[in-house]
Amino acid sequence: MEKTIFEQEPDVEALFEFIGTRKHSVANGYRPHHLLKDNYATTGVHHYYDVQVVPPDGSAKGTITFISPKVYPNSLWVGKKISIQEGERIVGYATILKVLNPVLLGESDP
């Protein structure tokens, strides 16, 4: 039986930086879109270290567990910054600190 996204191991560790475009704070379990490639966005579940809630203009470290990482292999690397989106609206950025799922590990841009 396949694990649900809430039972999977995290795919990356990241530094989350929200830019104040949300009206409300976010909590563990927040599931926004993430733009992994120029033409590919996917949903991922956030888990924040040491805090339960992050304000609309706050930052935190934590993990992201993506819904279907096998679909976009070789797309992340340490230092890559991906947008956190609600629909087309950017609400923040996640800078990749560590890639935990080797399927996602790619080369950085030259």
C-alpha positions as CSV (number, residue, x, y, z in Angstrom):
1,M,0.0,0.0,0.0
2,E,1.4,3.4,-1.0
3,K,2.0,6.0,1.8
4,T,0.0,9.2,1.8
5,I,1.9,12.5,1.6
6,F,1.5,12.9,5.4
7,E,3.3,9.5,5.9
8,Q,6.2,10.1,3.5
9,E,9.6,11.1,4.4
10,P,10.4,14.8,3.6
11,D,12.1,15.5,0.3
12,V,14.0,18.7,1.2
13,E,15.0,20.9,4.1
14,A,14.5,24.6,3.3
15,L,14.6,28.1,4.7
16,F,11.1,29.6,4.2
17,E,10.7,33.3,3.8
18,F,7.2,34.7,3.5
19,I,6.9,38.2,1.9
20,G,3.8,39.6,3.6
21,T,1.2,39.0,0.8
22,R,-0.8,36.5,2.9
23,K,-3.3,38.0,5.4
24,H,-2.9,35.1,7.9
25,S,-0.1,33.1,9.4
26,V,0.7,29.5,8.1
27,A,1.0,26.5,10.3
28,N,2.6,23.0,10.1
29,G,0.7,21.1,7.3
30,Y,0.4,24.2,5.0
31,R,0.2,22.9,1.4
32,P,1.0,25.6,-1.1
33,H,2.3,25.2,-4.7
34,H,6.0,25.3,-5.4
35,L,7.5,26.3,-8.7
36,L,10.2,23.7,-9.2
37,K,10.9,24.4,-12.9
38,D,9.9,27.3,-15.1
39,N,6.9,25.3,-16.3
40,Y,6.2,23.0,-13.4
41,A,4.5,23.7,-10.1
42,T,3.5,21.1,-7.5
43,T,2.0,20.9,-4.1
44,G,4.1,20.1,-1.0
45,V,3.4,19.9,2.7
46,H,5.5,22.2,5.0
47,H,6.7,21.2,8.4
48,Y,8.4,23.9,10.4
49,Y,11.2,23.3,12.9
50,D,10.8,24.9,16.4
51,V,7.6,26.8,15.6
52,Q,4.0,25.8,14.9
53,V,3.0,29.1,13.2
54,V,4.9,31.4,10.8
55,P,3.6,35.0,10.4
56,P,2.8,36.4,6.9
57,D,6.1,38.2,6.8
58,G,8.1,35.7,8.8
59,S,10.7,33.0,8.2
60,A,11.4,29.6,9.5
61,K,13.5,26.5,8.7
62,G,11.8,23.2,8.0
63,T,11.0,20.5,5.4
64,I,8.8,20.0,2.3
65,T,7.3,16.7,1.3
66,F,6.2,16.9,-2.3
67,I,3.2,15.0,-3.7
68,S,4.9,13.3,-6.7
69,P,8.7,13.8,-6.7
70,K,9.3,11.1,-9.3
71,V,7.6,13.3,-11.9
72,Y,10.3,16.0,-11.7
73,P,13.7,14.3,-11.2
74,N,16.9,16.2,-11.0
75,S,15.2,19.5,-10.4
76,L,16.6,20.7,-7.0
77,W,19.9,21.4,-5.5
78,V,21.3,23.2,-2.4
79,G,21.0,26.9,-2.8
80,K,18.1,26.8,-5.3
81,K,15.3,29.3,-4.5
82,I,11.8,28.2,-5.4
83,S,8.6,30.3,-5.1
84,I,5.9,29.4,-2.7
85,Q,2.5,30.2,-4.4
86,E,-1.2,30.2,-3.8
87,G,-2.5,29.9,-7.3
88,E,-0.4,32.4,-9.3
89,R,0.2,34.7,-6.3
90,I,3.7,34.4,-4.8
91,V,3.5,34.4,-1.0
92,G,7.2,33.6,-0.3
93,Y,10.3,31.6,-1.2
94,A,12.0,28.5,-0.1
95,T,15.7,28.2,-0.3
96,I,16.9,24.6,-0.5
97,L,19.3,23.8,2.3
98,K,19.5,20.0,1.8
99,V,18.0,17.5,-0.7
100,L,16.9,14.5,1.2
101,N,15.3,12.6,-1.8
102,P,18.0,11.6,-4.3
103,V,15.5,11.5,-7.1
104,L,15.2,15.3,-6.9
105,L,19.0,16.0,-6.7
106,G,20.2,17.9,-9.8
107,E,23.1,20.1,-10.9
108,S,23.0,23.8,-10.1
109,D,22.8,26.2,-13.0
110,P,26.2,27.2,-14.4
